């Protein structure tokens, strides 16, 4: 996840940076002391360079609401969070589709909840390319993928209601989700990498266990004994960070 912080108060920028680093030091972030500085970067790198932009509501030259309007007019599809020390700004901001409002001074619990919710929303909506031949690729939302199943030198990408054969093998997909830090995916056997977002239940067996999924064809899949501990640890972390109740 890549975040921009725009506030004319350097103390606030440093405070937000510290909070982000305290949550997850793998998150990329940049600070801007003016709206103009941020716009220069976005014009050079693209308006969707950042996944999340945190804006001070009151800034000189171009205030937070005006900046948000510019972002949306230039097709920024990411999340916008407003920092404010005032009441009464919410009604004015509906047209720019804000994700959250954070009141100054920033409350730690509310900030942590915002980052967790933003990460989940961004991951769900992220698109990935699924190679289906040497020349053809299919684009899928991460949240639409239920699991990857091993095939002969290939794999099957399973969504809730369909299956697609991919030229990537199961180990390629496992490396991909690790490199991209997609912690919603976990390997449960030599044959399956599943999306924890689609888990609706699980149970322990004599050896390993099983997982229930919200999929038409793969309603229950085995978790081998060698992967059971890793699955449980991953499920607990994911459930806690995303407030999922199993």
Secondary structure, 3 states (H helix, E strand, C coil): CEEEEECCCHHHHHHHHHHHHHHCCCCEEEEECCHHHHHHHHHHHCCCCCCEEEEECCCCCCCHHHHHHHHHHCCCCCEEEEEECCCCCHHHHHHHCCCEEEECCCCHHHHHHHHHHHHHHHHHHCEEEEECCCCCEEEEEHHHEEEEEECCCCEEEEECCCEEEECCCHHHHHHHHHHCCCCCEEECCCCEEEEHHHEEEEEECCCCEEEEECCCCCCEEEECHHHHHHHHHHHHHHHHHHCCCC
